[in-house]
Amino acid sequence: MANCLVAQSGGPTAVINASLAGVIRANQLNALYDKVYGGINGVEGVLEGKLYDLTDLPGAEIELLKQTPSSALGTCRYKLKRGNDADFERLSEVMEAHNIDTMFYIGGNDSMDTVDALSEWAANRGSHLRFIGIPKTVDNDLVPVDHCPGFPSAAKLACQITHATRLDYDAYTRPEVFVLETMGRDAGWLAASCCTTGDVDLLVLPEVDFDKEAFLTQVQKKMDESGECYIVVSEGAHYANGSYISAGESANDGFAHAVLGGAAQTLKSMIVDAGIAPRGVVQDLSRAARSSNFCQSLVDVTEAYELGLSAHMRSADPQFTGMVVGVRRGEAPDGGYNAEYFAGRASEFANYVRTFPAEWILPDYQGITEEALAYFRPLIAGEPKLLYANGMPATITPFNRR
């Protein structure tokens, strides 16, 4: 038998390692491959031949791996570009040198494009090498899935922070606004999920061009009515001309994406400068939403793990390449939520952005519809039973640090 390779790319999530654990455990139960190698720091490390043998990882470590945040193999933001044959040839050399015929790549939109590009390159050269994608992203902006692993846990954390900080905000009598900022470059799924708590007064999403005067009018109205205004904004909120309302957009993250951050601070300053409130409080979830393993959604960690199992199981078919596994929303016998797993071409997942549905957005920054709330609620349900050490959720030592 040949060997397989698993690597992680892009921004981590609270459950990205559960998918990795699924691949490892699946091969221990059904050894389709002699060895399971982990690529250190994504495709960038693989190109340098940095691999770690995960084949016989003990069961106890696999359980801890599922609840360990960040990317246990290390990650990267290195994009393999079509036409750059040197990288493709080098990757092929590394795989051939270790008798690897299948690579599982866990990542977001750009990573699924990498899966598509690699499989296309291999097909054009008659290569036997296979490439399979396992999706993840806290932004929830991949198609054609119902949702992406990583998003439900990020949404659960966002909702808990929203509710807790709203209670803190309501404890004061002084007039001020509260602005919470979430991740979400092109899609406002994470920001919108905060409305599930019922605590959000105004919601600013990338899907609706920002109108400063209309927004300030709504803030003034809320302040006049109750003396309070709790606002949630997605980092990617922008004006009609496409410019972000946030600062820090000059640099890029390695995938030619502007580095965002500061939308909440901008809104706070805008409100204070307009004389609507004398002061404001800013809370930026930033990386906390993607690394808070103590706030995993049971639905999320279960689905992330089972997608790893699914990818491995489907790879038993020698024709299974250039594919990505995903989750569709089904219905349980009792009428409740049920996950259904499927696989589709990587080209269907890559280079598309699934925005928050316009029909789910209420006008004048007033939040989201009941249909949207019904979409979010089952995803954040349940909590896994975590293993603790010294009062904190136990984690493994990351493989890229060993």
C-alpha positions in Angstrom: 0.0 0.0 0.0 1.0 3.6 -0.5 0.9 6.4 2.1 -1.2 9.5 2.5 -0.5 13.1 3.6 -2.6 15.5 5.6 -1.9 19.3 5.8 -3.7 22.4 7.1 -3.8 25.9 5.6 -5.1 29.4 6.2 -6.7 30.7 9.4 -7.3 28.0 12.0 -10.6 27.2 13.7 -11.6 25.7 17.0 -12.3 22.4 15.3 -9.8 22.2 12.4 -7.8 19.5 14.3 -11.0 17.4 14.7 -10.9 16.9 10.9 -7.2 15.9 11.1 -8.1 13.5 13.9 -10.8 12.0 11.7 -8.4 11.1 9.0 -5.8 9.6 11.4 -8.4 7.6 13.3 -10.1 6.4 10.1 -6.9 4.9 8.9 -6.3 3.2 12.2 -9.7 1.6 11.8 -9.4 0.8 8.1 -5.8 1.0 7.0 -6.1 2.2 3.4 -2.6 3.6 3.8 0.6 2.2 5.4 1.4 5.6 6.9 -0.4 8.9 7.5 2.0 11.8 7.3 1.3 15.3 8.5 2.6 18.2 6.5 4.2 20.8 8.8 3.0 24.3 8.1 0.8 23.4 5.1 1.9 23.1 1.6 4.8 25.5 2.3 6.4 23.0 4.7 5.6 20.1 2.5 7.6 21.7 -0.3 10.5 21.7 2.1 10.0 18.0 2.9 8.8 18.7 6.5 6.6 15.8 7.4 5.5 14.2 10.7 4.4 10.5 11.0 0.9 10.5 12.5 0.1 6.8 11.7 0.2 5.4 15.2 -0.9 8.5 17.2 -2.3 7.1 20.5 -6.0 7.2 21.0 -5.6 9.5 24.1 -3.8 12.0 21.9 -6.4 11.8 19.2 -9.0 12.7 21.7 -7.0 15.7 22.9 -6.3 16.6 19.3 -10.0 17.0 18.7 -10.2 19.7 21.4 -6.9 21.4 20.7 -7.4 24.8 19.0 -5.3 26.3 16.2 -3.6 24.2 13.6 -1.7 21.3 15.3 0.4 20.8 12.2 1.1 24.5 11.8 -0.4 26.5 8.9 0.6 28.8 6.1 -0.7 31.3 3.7 1.3 30.1 0.7 -0.7 29.8 -2.5 0.2 27.4 -5.2 -0.3 29.3 -8.5 -1.4 27.7 -11.7 1.5 27.9 -14.2 4.2 27.7 -11.4 5.3 24.2 -12.4 8.4 24.4 -10.1 6.2 24.2 -7.0 4.0 21.4 -8.5 7.0 19.4 -9.5 8.6 19.8 -6.1 5.4 18.7 -4.3 5.3 15.7 -6.6 8.9 14.9 -5.8 8.2 15.0 -2.0 5.2 12.8 -2.3 6.9 10.3 -4.5 10.0 10.2 -2.2 7.7 9.1 0.7 5.5 6.8 -1.4 2.5 9.2 -0.9 -0.3 8.9 -3.5 -3.0 10.9 -1.7 -3.0 14.3 -0.1 -5.8 15.6 2.1 -5.8 19.4 2.4 -7.8 21.0 5.2 -8.5 24.7 4.5 -10.7 27.4 3.2 -11.5 28.9 -0.2 -7.9 29.3 -1.4 -7.0 25.8 -0.1 -9.8 24.2 -2.1 -8.5 26.1 -5.1 -5.1 24.5 -4.4 -6.8 21.0 -4.4 -8.4 21.9 -7.7 -5.2 23.2 -9.2 -3.1 20.2 -8.0 -5.6 17.6 -9.4 -5.8 19.4 -12.7 -2.0 19.5 -12.9 -1.8 15.7 -12.1 -4.5 14.8 -14.6 -2.7 16.8 -17.3 0.4 14.8 -16.7 -1.2 11.4 -16.3 0.0 11.3 -12.7 -1.5 8.9 -10.2 -1.3 11.5 -7.3 -4.6 12.4 -5.8 -5.8 15.5 -3.9 -8.8 15.7 -1.6 -10.2 18.8 0.2 -11.7 19.0 3.7 -13.2 22.5 4.2 -13.0 24.8 7.2 -13.6 28.5 7.8 -15.1 30.7 10.5 -16.4 33.0 7.8 -18.9 30.3 6.5 -18.5 31.7 3.0 -17.9 28.5 1.0 -20.3 27.0 -1.5 -22.1 24.6 -2.0 -22.3 23.5 1.6 -24.9 24.4 4.2 -22.2 25.6 6.5 -18.4 25.0 7.1 -16.6 23.4 10.0 -15.3 26.0 12.3 -18.2 28.4 11.8 -20.6 26.9 14.4 -18.0 27.1 17.2 -17.1 30.7 16.2 -20.7 31.6 16.2 -21.2 30.0 19.6 -18.4 32.0 21.0 -19.6 35.2 19.4 -23.1 34.6 20.8 -21.8 34.0 24.3 -19.6 37.1 24.2 -22.4 39.2 22.8 -24.8 38.1 25.6 -22.2 38.5 28.4 -21.0 42.0 27.2 -24.6 43.1 26.7 -25.3 42.3 30.4 -22.1 44.2 31.4 -23.2 47.1 29.2 -26.7 47.2 30.6 -25.3 47.5 34.2 -24.3 51.1 33.7 -26.5 54.2 33.5 -24.0 56.5 31.8 -24.8 57.2 28.1 -22.5 55.3 25.8 -22.6 52.9 22.8 -21.1 49.4 22.6 -19.6 48.1 19.3 -18.6 44.5 18.8 -16.5 43.5 15.8 -16.3 40.1 14.3 -14.4 38.5 11.5 -16.0 38.3 8.0 -14.2 39.9 5.1 -16.8 39.3 2.3 -19.7 37.7 4.2 -21.4 38.6 7.4 -22.4 35.2 8.7 -20.5 35.5 12.0 -21.7 39.0 12.7 -25.3 38.0 11.9 -25.1 35.0 14.2 -24.8 37.3 17.2 -28.4 38.3 16.7 -29.4 34.9 17.9 -29.0 36.2 21.5 -31.6 38.9 21.0 -29.1 41.5 22.4 -28.1 43.3 19.2 -29.7 46.7 18.5 -28.0 47.4 15.1 -26.1 45.1 12.7 -23.6 46.2 10.0 -22.8 43.6 7.3 -20.6 43.6 4.2 -23.7 42.5 2.2 -25.2 46.0 2.6 -23.3 49.1 1.4 -22.7 51.2 4.5 -24.6 54.5 4.5 -23.1 56.7 7.2 -26.0 59.1 7.6 -28.7 56.4 7.6 -26.6 54.4 10.2 -26.2 57.4 12.5 -29.9 58.2 12.3 -30.6 54.7 13.6 -28.0 55.1 16.4 -29.6 58.4 17.4 -33.0 56.8 17.4 -31.9 53.9 19.7 -30.2 56.3 22.1 -33.3 58.6 22.2 -35.5 55.6 22.9 -33.5 53.8 25.5 -30.2 55.6 26.1 -28.4 52.5 24.8 -27.2 51.1 21.5 -25.4 47.7 21.1 -23.9 47.4 17.7 -22.3 44.4 15.9 -20.2 45.0 12.8 -18.4 42.6 10.4 -14.8 43.6 9.7 -15.5 43.7 6.0 -18.3 46.3 6.1 -17.7 48.8 3.3 -19.1 51.8 1.5 -20.8 51.7 -1.9 -17.5 52.5 -3.6 -16.0 49.3 -2.1 -13.7 51.0 0.4 -13.7 49.4 3.9 -14.9 51.5 6.8 -12.1 50.0 8.8 -8.4 51.0 9.0 -5.4 48.8 8.1 -6.4 47.8 4.6 -3.1 48.6 2.9 -1.3 45.3 3.7 -2.3 41.9 2.5 -2.3 38.4 4.1 -0.4 36.5 1.5 -3.5 35.6 -0.5 -3.8 39.2 -1.8 -6.5 39.9 0.7 -6.5 43.2 2.5 -5.7 42.9 6.2 -8.8 44.3 8.0 -9.5 45.4 11.5 -10.7 48.5 13.2 -14.3 48.7 11.9 -15.7 48.9 15.4 -13.3 51.6 16.4 -14.3 53.6 13.3 -18.0 53.3 14.1 -17.4 54.3 17.7 -15.4 57.4 16.7 -18.1 58.2 14.0 -20.8 58.2 16.7 -18.9 60.2 19.3 -17.8 62.8 16.7 -21.5 63.2 15.6 -22.3 64.0 19.3 -24.8 61.1 19.6 -23.0 59.6 22.6 -20.2 61.1 24.7 -18.3 57.8 24.8 -18.2 54.2 23.5 -16.8 50.8 24.2 -15.2 48.5 21.6 -14.9 44.7 21.7 -13.0 43.0 19.0 -13.5 39.2 18.8 -10.7 38.8 16.2 -8.8 35.5 16.7 -10.7 34.6 19.9 -13.6 33.4 17.7 -11.5 30.9 15.8 -9.3 29.6 18.7 -11.7 29.2 21.7 -11.7 25.4 22.2 -13.5 25.9 25.5 -16.5 27.0 23.4 -16.8 24.3 20.8 -20.2 23.5 19.4 -20.9 19.8 19.7 -22.5 19.9 16.3 -19.3 21.5 14.9 -16.7 19.2 16.4 -18.7 16.1 15.5 -19.1 17.2 11.9 -15.5 18.3 11.5 -14.4 14.9 12.8 -16.8 13.0 10.6 -15.8 14.9 7.5 -12.2 13.7 8.2 -13.6 10.1 8.4 -15.7 10.7 5.2 -12.7 12.0 3.2 -10.6 9.0 4.2 -13.4 6.5 3.5 -14.2 8.0 0.0 -10.5 7.9 -0.9 -10.8 4.1 -1.0 -12.1 4.7 -4.6 -8.9 5.2 -6.7 -10.9 7.6 -8.9 -11.7 9.9 -6.0 -9.5 13.0 -6.6 -10.1 16.7 -7.1 -13.0 16.4 -4.7 -14.1 18.1 -1.5 -16.3 16.7 1.2 -19.0 18.9 2.8 -22.1 19.1 4.9 -25.7 19.6 3.8 -28.7 20.2 6.1 -31.0 17.3 6.5 -33.9 16.5 8.7 -33.9 14.0 11.6 -36.8 11.6 12.2 -38.1 14.0 14.9 -38.0 16.9 12.5 -34.9 18.4 14.0 -31.5 19.2 12.5 -29.5 16.4 10.8 -26.2 16.6 9.0 -25.8 14.9 5.6 -22.3 14.4 4.1 -21.6 14.7 0.4 -18.7 15.2 -2.0 -18.3 17.6 -4.9 -15.7 18.8 -7.4 -13.1 21.1 -5.8 -13.9 23.6 -8.6 -17.4 23.9 -7.2 -16.0 25.0 -3.8 -13.1 27.2 -4.9 -13.2 30.9 -5.8 -16.8 31.5 -4.9 -18.0 33.5 -2.0 -21.3 32.6 -0.3 -22.7 35.8 1.2 -25.3 36.1 3.9 -28.7 36.0 2.1 -30.1 39.5 1.3 -33.6 38.3 2.1 -32.5 37.4 5.6 -31.3 41.0 6.4 -33.8 43.5 7.9 -33.6 47.1 6.6 -32.1 50.0 8.5 -29.5 47.8 10.3 -32.2 46.2 12.4 -30.8 42.7 12.4 -32.0 39.5 10.7 -35.2 37.5 10.0 -36.7 34.6 11.9 -35.6 32.3 9.0 -32.0 33.3 9.6 -32.4 32.7 13.4 -33.7 29.2 12.6 -30.7 28.5 10.4 -28.2 29.5 13.2 -29.8 27.9 16.3 -29.1 24.2 15.7 -25.5 24.8 14.7 -24.5 26.2 18.0 -26.3 23.5 20.0 -24.5 21.3 22.5 -21.1 21.2 24.1 -18.6 18.3 23.9 -17.3 16.8 27.1 -13.8 18.3 27.3 -10.8 16.8 29.1 -9.2 19.2 31.5 -5.7 19.5 33.0 -4.8 22.1 35.7 -8.2 23.7 35.4 -7.9 24.3 31.6 -9.0 22.3 28.6 -6.1 19.9 27.9 -4.3 20.2 24.5 -1.5 18.3 22.7 1.9 19.8 21.9 1.5 20.9 18.3 3.4 18.7 15.8 5.2 21.7 14.4 6.6 22.4 17.8 7.9 18.9 18.5 
